[in-house]
Amino acid sequence: MQWFFILLALFAGSLMPVQAGINLQLRDTAMGGDSSLAALVSFAVGTLGLVAWCLVMRIPLPAWADLAQTRAWHWSGGLLGAFFVTATILLAPRLGATTMLALLAAGQMLASMLLDHYGLLGYPVHEASSMRMLGAALIVVGVTLVRVF
């Protein structure tokens, strides 16, 4: 079963540059060159897709009492996603797919190591061992190689 999740992660990751390219084309062909508007349309289409998925799967809505237990920052994930998608639309034509994704991966790795090391945001604690830090350093070296060459 672990292989399924590994393959799913690889597949999802492979869609990131595809999504950025599609959104870039949307921006350049239909949104007057505006990255924010292209991100808005992308999120609207994604929202409609998720609504359809939830309806088809008959996923029940949460009770109002459950929603009242959330903290204000719990709602920020969508804003972070909107920033991410908008940033990829801005970065893709300036950096290219490979450099953009390499830099995004390096940023994700560094943030992930902090989240894991301290067990933040509900992640289980995975200490930043010397081998984990070496792995992150190698990713940064890889980013540098991709960017320079």
C-alpha positions as CSV (number, residue, x, y, z in Angstrom):
1,M,0.0,0.0,0.0
2,Q,2.9,2.4,0.7
3,W,3.9,2.1,-3.0
4,F,0.5,3.4,-4.0
5,F,1.1,6.6,-2.0
6,I,4.6,7.0,-3.3
7,L,3.3,6.7,-6.9
8,L,0.4,9.0,-6.1
9,A,2.9,11.6,-4.7
10,L,5.1,11.3,-7.8
11,F,2.1,11.6,-10.1
12,A,0.7,14.6,-8.2
13,G,4.1,16.2,-8.3
14,S,4.4,15.6,-12.1
15,L,1.2,17.6,-12.5
16,M,2.6,20.8,-10.9
17,P,4.5,22.0,-14.0
18,V,1.6,20.9,-16.2
19,Q,-0.8,23.0,-14.1
20,A,1.6,26.0,-14.2
21,G,1.9,25.7,-17.9
22,I,-1.9,25.4,-18.4
23,N,-2.5,28.4,-16.2
24,L,0.2,30.4,-18.0
25,Q,-1.6,29.6,-21.3
26,L,-4.9,30.7,-19.7
27,R,-3.3,33.9,-18.6
28,D,-1.8,34.7,-22.0
29,T,-4.8,33.7,-24.1
30,A,-7.9,34.7,-22.2
31,M,-7.0,36.7,-19.1
32,G,-5.3,39.7,-20.7
33,G,-1.9,38.7,-19.2
34,D,-3.1,39.0,-15.6
35,S,-1.7,36.2,-13.4
36,S,-4.2,36.9,-10.5
37,L,-7.2,36.6,-12.8
38,A,-5.8,33.4,-14.3
39,A,-5.3,32.0,-10.8
40,L,-8.9,33.1,-9.9
41,V,-10.3,31.2,-12.9
42,S,-8.2,28.2,-12.1
43,F,-9.4,28.1,-8.5
44,A,-13.0,28.6,-9.6
45,V,-12.8,25.6,-12.0
46,G,-11.1,23.6,-9.2
47,T,-13.8,24.6,-6.8
48,L,-16.6,23.5,-9.2
49,G,-14.7,20.2,-9.7
50,L,-14.5,19.6,-6.0
51,V,-18.2,20.4,-5.5
52,A,-19.1,17.9,-8.2
53,W,-16.8,15.3,-6.6
54,C,-18.3,15.8,-3.1
55,L,-21.8,15.6,-4.6
56,V,-21.0,12.4,-6.5
57,M,-19.3,10.8,-3.5
58,R,-22.2,12.0,-1.2
59,I,-19.8,13.5,1.3
60,P,-21.9,15.1,4.1
61,L,-21.3,18.7,5.0
62,P,-19.8,19.3,8.5
63,A,-22.1,20.4,11.3
64,W,-22.0,24.1,12.2
65,A,-20.8,23.1,15.7
66,D,-17.8,21.5,14.1
67,L,-17.0,24.6,12.0
68,A,-17.3,26.8,15.1
69,Q,-14.4,24.9,16.7
70,T,-11.9,25.9,14.0
71,R,-9.5,28.8,14.5
72,A,-9.2,31.6,12.1
73,W,-5.9,30.5,10.7
74,H,-7.3,27.1,9.8
75,W,-9.0,28.8,6.9
76,S,-5.7,30.1,5.5
77,G,-4.8,27.0,3.4
78,G,-6.9,28.2,0.5
79,L,-5.1,31.6,0.6
80,L,-1.7,29.8,0.6
81,G,-2.9,27.7,-2.4
82,A,-4.0,30.8,-4.2
83,F,-0.6,32.5,-3.6
84,F,1.2,29.3,-4.8
85,V,-0.8,29.1,-8.0
86,T,-0.4,32.8,-8.7
87,A,3.3,32.6,-8.0
88,T,3.8,29.7,-10.4
89,I,2.0,31.6,-13.1
90,L,4.3,34.6,-12.5
91,L,7.5,32.4,-12.3
92,A,7.0,29.9,-15.1
93,P,7.8,32.2,-18.0
94,R,10.7,33.8,-16.1
95,L,12.4,30.7,-14.8
96,G,11.2,27.9,-17.0
97,A,9.5,24.7,-15.7
98,T,12.6,22.9,-14.4
99,T,14.2,25.8,-12.5
100,M,10.8,26.9,-11.1
101,L,10.0,23.4,-9.8
102,A,13.5,22.9,-8.5
103,L,13.3,26.1,-6.5
104,L,9.8,25.2,-5.3
105,A,11.0,21.7,-4.3
106,A,13.9,23.3,-2.3
107,G,11.5,25.6,-0.5
108,Q,9.2,22.8,0.2
109,M,12.0,20.6,1.5
110,L,13.3,23.3,3.9
111,A,9.8,24.2,5.2
112,S,9.0,20.5,5.5
113,M,12.1,19.8,7.6
114,L,11.1,22.5,10.0
115,L,7.5,21.3,10.3
116,D,8.7,17.7,10.8
117,H,11.5,18.5,13.3
118,Y,9.2,20.5,15.6
119,G,6.0,18.5,14.8
120,L,4.2,21.7,13.8
121,L,0.7,21.8,12.2
122,G,-0.1,18.2,13.3
123,Y,2.9,16.5,11.6
124,P,4.5,13.7,13.6
125,V,8.0,14.6,14.9
126,H,10.8,13.5,12.6
127,E,14.0,15.0,13.9
128,A,16.3,16.8,11.4
129,S,19.0,14.2,11.5
130,S,22.3,14.7,9.8
131,M,21.3,12.4,6.9
132,R,18.0,14.3,6.5
133,M,19.9,17.6,6.4
134,L,22.3,16.1,3.9
135,G,19.4,15.1,1.7
136,A,18.0,18.6,1.9
137,A,21.5,20.1,1.1
138,L,21.7,17.8,-1.9
139,I,18.4,19.2,-3.1
140,V,19.7,22.7,-2.8
141,V,22.9,21.6,-4.7
142,G,20.6,20.1,-7.4
143,V,18.6,23.3,-7.6
144,T,21.9,25.2,-8.1
145,L,23.0,22.8,-10.8
146,V,19.6,23.1,-12.6
147,R,19.6,26.9,-12.4
148,V,23.2,27.4,-13.5
149,F,23.3,24.7,-16.3
